[in-house]
């Protein structure tokens, strides 16, 4: 487990630079989750560290495989200086712990809902999980372990989350793209949904 996390942290540092802050959260019955903060000009990136220590297990499986299965970490990018986004550390740790706590497999296209704002005053209480491989390349591990995928999180307003449930993740992403939505804006309004 420690070896995987050391490799994951090395990949994050190689891609995003040195973190300027880190926080750790431990939930009852789960492994310790850390959130690292990286500043890149006017963008702050928050990356989880700990979610990939164990593979995510199929909730219907009788026994969880300790080696095989999807592994991931979460990455959230926001514009700096517009909101108190550093309060997102605990909510991100909650999302990273969800495979252990709720037995879910976090994958692209999924919605993760906190039921409360991502940070104080945020217009978002949920996120859309995007495809990996863009910002941080997947980290290959020794067989038979699956690679660690670094999944970007795209904050959704409640209206966008409801629309996504009906129309699907692809439709929502196309809507954002066609309207030129700045998904890193921590104060943005919902995209027009007609």
N, C-alpha and C positions, 0 to 999 in steps of 0.2 A: 504494500500500500504506500509506504513512504517513498519508495523508488518511483512509483508512478507520479506522485505529487511533486517530487523533485524535478522530474522531466517536464511536467506541465508548467511549473514555475519558470524553469529555464526557457521554455518556448515562449511564454508570455514576456519575459524580460528581453529575449532576443528580438521579438517583434515590436513590443510597445515601449521598451526602455526600462529604466529603473522605476519602480513604484515609489511615489512620494508619501504614501500612507497605506496602512493595512489595518483591518479590524478582524477580530475573531468572534464567532458566536457559536455556542454549543447549545443544542436543544436536547431535552431529555430523550434518551434512547437513540441518539444519532451521533455520528462522528462530528468532529469540530469542522466548521465551515469558516473559511477566511474570505474576505473581499479585499482585493488590492485596487488601489487607485493610481491611474497613470494620467499625467497631464501632457497633452500634445497640442501646443499652441492654444487655440481657443476651445479645444475639445477635451473633455474629461472622459476617460474610459474606466469603467469599473468592471473587474473580472473576478469571478468566483474561483476559489481554490479549495478543493476538498470533495466536490461532487463526483469527480472522476475516480476517487480512491476505490470505489466498488462499482461493478457493472450494474446498470439498472436492470431490474428483474421484471419479468412478465407477472403482473399481479395475479394471474390465474394459475401460475406454476405452483406446484406443491412445495418444491424446494428451490431456492435461488441458487444459481450457479455462481460460485465465488470468483470465477475467472472469465467466462464467456458472457457476452452481452454488451449492449451499447454503453459507452462512457461519454460524458460531456462536461463542459464548464460553460458558464453563461457570461456574456459580455454585453454591457450597456454603454452606449456612447451618447453624451449630451453636451450641449454648448455650455461653456463655463460662464459664470458671473451673472446668469439670468435668474437663477432660483437656488435655494438651499438644497442642492441635489445630494450633498454628502449624507443626508439623512436616509438615503436609499440603501445604505449598507446592510441594515438589519432585514429590510424586505427582500433584498437580493439573496441573503443567506437563507431566508425562509424558502424562497423559490428553489435554491440549490439543494435544500434538504428534502424537498417534496418527494423525490423518488424513494428515499428511505422512510419518510413519515407516512406518505399516502400510497406508496407502491405504484407510482405512475412512471411511465417512460416518457421523458421529455424529448420531443423530436420536432423537426421543422414542420410548421403549419399548426402546431398546437397553441392553444391559449393558456396562459397561466394567470389566474385571478387572485389578487390579494384581499379583495373586499375592503380595502382602504387605500388612500392615496400612496403612490410610490415614495413621495416625500411630502413635507408639509405644503399644502396649497397646490399640489400637482393636479392637473386635470385628468390624470391617468390612474387607474387602479388595477389595470391588467396589461399584459404584454403579449405580443405575437412572437413566437419563436421562428427566426428566419434560418435560411440555409447556412451551413458552415462553409469554411474554406475561403471566404473573402478577405477579411481583415487578418485573422490568425489561421494559418494552415493547420489542417488536421495533424495530430501527432500519432505516428505509427508506433505501436507497441509490439513487443515480442509475441509471436504466435503462442497460444491460441487467443490471446487477448485482442479485443476489438480496438481500433484507434480511438483516441480522445478527440471529440469534435468540439470546437469552440463556437457555440451557438449565439449569434447576435439576438438581442432582445429589442423589439420595436414597441414602444409604449402605445397603448390604445386608449382612447376616450371610451366611456361607457357606450356611447352611440356606435362607435366603430366596432367595439367588441360584440354588440348585439347584431350589427350588420354582418360581421364576419361569421357569426354562428349560422346565419341564414344563407349567405352567399358564398362563404368559403374564404380561406386565406389568400388564394391567388387573386380573387376579385378585389379584395381590399388592397392588396399590394399594387394592383394595376390602377386602382382609384387614386392611391397616394401618388403614384408615378405620373399619371395624367394631369394631376393638379399641382405638380411640383412641390409636394409637401416636404418640408424640412423636418424629418423624423428625429433630428437631434435637438430641436427646439423644445426646451423643457416647459414652455408656456403656450405651445401652439394650440389652436382650436381644432375641433374635429373637421375632417375633410368633408366637403359637401356630399351627402348621401341621398340622392334622389331616385 
